Amino acid sequence: MLIARYILLLNLCLISPYSFSLEGHISFDQSRTDKSWSLLDSFNNSFDKNNNNSTELLLFNDKYGFKFNQSDFSLDLLRTTEPKEVNLRAKSYISEIYYFINQDSAISLMFKDQKADDQFIQCYTFSSFTIGSCDDATINITNSDEKYNSLGNNLMKIQGQNEELQLKFTKNNYSFFSDQLILYIGASKNTFDWITPIEEIQSGFLYNLTINGQKLGDLIQTELSRLPQRDLFYIYKLGISINKEYELNNFMNFFYNADFVALTSKKYDQINKFQNSNIKLETGLNFFYDNFDLSIYGILYKNNILGYEDIAFNQRSEHHFDKKFGNLGLKLQYNF
């Protein structure tokens, strides 16, 4: 958040001398996906629902612009084995500063700070053997070491955070297929950490306990290897966006925003194949009256939300990031 605050201060300093001519908008956006909708056949069996709520403020004059966006992202999973409920909650802050080269083109610098709430897991099932303090647990394991004090009655805690920087070039390009083109290049730094006393099981009775023909210790080590890596890793992005609106009548437009991003990682220890690209297509109807816009839209992703919500990607989840994903949304915007 420190860098985001500096960017906010810089933008206010740049824009304030021209505040008498400011234009912009403020918007409220909510999108949702629920497994019961059966919109996509490729939802994994454990997916339950996803929500994303955001608030955005845009201010600009003839030379400079500033955009601030705050969003809350949630992803819920329901499983047949422990942990039966997995919930990811993350908050994002985005600051973007614009410099207008002329009326039809601009360059901008965007910084995103995203941090997940601490994720606590009460129990974990290894084959048919459940460790933890839940009702289904076969055995409960604790450790008196002070580093585990933050767990309370939980077996595991997972933390995640990322920071992203993007450089963009925007060009108005009015044609039948596009009104605006955006080229961008970016990089995100991703940091995860986790703690659990079961990583101390490296020998002894529990390690050698046989469960369905396998040692419990081997099962534990296999599961631990699928947790998010503790060493930071980077995701680099190169993308292009095409935005277009078609006027249907005096109060309604049809629009689409198509985004293609090429991806590569550095220092990431992949288990499965890392998808090197993704496509995001957003389309819908925009209703407008005076200074208000109301948009009803849908979004479809080719490879889940890879490259768009980096907090959700790690070794524990990567096997879901070669599947389609989508959501439906509603956005209210006031223009001034």
Protein Blocks (a to p, Z undefined) as FASTA:
>chain_A
ZZmmmmmmmmmmmmmmmmmmggcddddddddddfklomafkbcfklcbdcdddddddddd
fkbccdddddddddddddfbdcfbdcdddddddddddddfblmbccdddddddddddddd
fbdcehjaccdjbfklmbdcddfbfklmmnmmafbdcdddddddddddddddddfkbcbd
cddddddddddddddfklmmngdjklmpcgehiafklmmmmmmmmpccfbdcdddddddd
ddddddfblmbccdddddddddddehiacfbdcdfbdcdddddddddehjbccddddddd
fkljghklmmlgcfklmmmmmcccddddddddddZZ
